[in-house]
Amino acid sequence: MARAKTERTLITRLEEEEITEIHCGYRHFKLSLKRGIIEEGHKCQGLTDFDEGVITLERSNNHETVRETLLHELVHVVLEVSGLGDDEDGKPTHVNNEELTTRVSRGLLLLMNLNPELFSILNERQETEPS
């Protein structure tokens, strides 16, 4: 009799490794996994709350969607840390392509160096294993 296979998603891996926060240089962000995230009346896949220091991910998504969403939220952090958030008037900061690329790549390296376990999991392909 063949054994059924269960998927080991990114959410499963984060829970297995007990990754509950992400070190972002200037602070630690709590990692929250929830169902039914609503922002401004719309369903969303993830959120970063800079005031509260929380990155929230939709736990019902598949492996690849969670992977993309987590990286998306981490880029929000990188841009903020790099001085590329909104200015005091709420207007976006403008820089050229080379400056943006340098800031984002350095910010990602910062996060990768501070969170090697997280990025190891983030880089895994989705696995299935016998149940």
WOWOQUI-V435172 format. One record per residue. N is the residue number from 1. RES is the residue in one small letter. SS is DSSP state (2 for helix, 1 for strand, 0 for the rest). NEAR is the number of other ideal C-beta (glycine too) atoms within 12 Angstrom. D_CENTER is the distance of its C-alpha to the mean C-alpha in Angstrom with 1 decimal. Layout:
BEGIN
n=(N,N)
res=(RES,RES)
ss=(SS,SS)
near=(NEAR,NEAR)
d_center=(D_CENTER,D_CENTER)
END
This chain:
BEGIN
n=(1,2,3,4,5,6,7,8,9,10,11,12,13,14,15,16,17,18,19,20,21,22,23,24,25,26,27,28,29,30,31,32,33,34,35,36,37,38,39,40,41,42,43,44,45,46,47,48,49,50,51,52,53,54,55,56,57,58,59,60,61,62,63,64,65,66,67,68,69,70,71,72,73,74,75,76,77,78,79,80,81,82,83,84,85,86,87,88,89,90,91,92,93,94,95,96,97,98,99,100,101,102,103,104,105,106,107,108,109,110,111,112,113,114,115,116,117,118,119,120,121,122,123,124,125,126,127,128,129,130,131)
res=(m,a,r,a,k,t,e,r,t,l,i,t,r,l,e,e,e,e,i,t,e,i,h,c,g,y,r,h,f,k,l,s,l,k,r,g,i,i,e,e,g,h,k,c,q,g,l,t,d,f,d,e,g,v,i,t,l,e,r,s,n,n,h,e,t,v,r,e,t,l,l,h,e,l,v,h,v,v,l,e,v,s,g,l,g,d,d,e,d,g,k,p,t,h,v,n,n,e,e,l,t,t,r,v,s,r,g,l,l,l,l,m,n,l,n,p,e,l,f,s,i,l,n,e,r,q,e,t,e,p,s)
ss=(0,0,0,0,1,1,1,1,0,2,2,2,2,2,2,2,0,0,0,0,1,1,1,0,0,0,0,1,1,1,1,1,1,1,0,0,0,1,1,0,0,1,1,0,0,1,1,1,1,0,0,0,0,1,1,1,1,1,0,0,0,0,2,2,2,2,2,2,2,2,2,2,2,2,2,2,2,2,2,2,2,0,0,0,0,1,0,0,0,0,0,1,0,0,0,0,2,2,2,2,2,2,2,2,2,2,2,2,2,2,2,2,2,2,0,2,2,2,2,2,2,2,0,0,0,0,1,1,1,1,0)
near=(4,6,9,10,12,13,20,23,30,38,33,23,29,32,18,16,21,12,30,19,20,37,27,34,23,18,21,21,36,22,39,27,30,23,15,15,27,14,16,8,7,10,16,21,31,35,31,36,21,20,10,14,21,26,42,30,39,30,26,18,27,19,27,19,22,34,29,20,32,42,30,24,35,36,27,29,38,33,28,29,28,28,20,25,20,15,11,7,7,8,9,13,19,12,16,11,10,10,17,21,16,17,25,27,17,21,28,26,20,23,35,24,16,25,31,17,23,33,27,15,31,34,17,22,15,24,17,15,15,12,10)
d_center=(39.4,36.0,33.1,30.3,26.9,23.7,20.2,17.8,14.5,11.0,11.3,14.7,13.7,11.3,14.3,16.8,15.5,15.1,11.8,11.8,10.6,8.8,11.6,11.2,14.9,16.4,14.9,12.9,10.2,10.9,8.5,10.3,10.9,13.5,15.7,16.9,14.6,17.0,16.7,20.0,21.6,19.3,17.0,13.4,10.5,8.0,8.8,8.6,12.0,13.2,16.5,15.6,12.7,10.4,6.9,8.2,7.6,10.8,12.2,15.0,13.3,14.2,12.6,12.0,10.8,8.0,7.3,7.6,5.8,2.3,4.3,5.9,4.4,4.6,7.8,8.9,9.0,10.8,13.1,14.0,14.8,16.7,18.8,17.7,17.0,19.9,23.2,25.4,26.8,23.6,24.1,21.5,22.1,23.6,23.7,24.8,22.9,23.7,22.6,19.3,18.7,19.8,17.6,14.4,15.4,16.4,13.3,11.2,14.1,14.0,10.5,11.7,15.0,13.9,11.6,13.6,13.3,9.5,9.9,13.1,11.7,9.0,12.3,14.4,16.1,16.6,19.6,22.4,24.8,28.1,28.2)
END
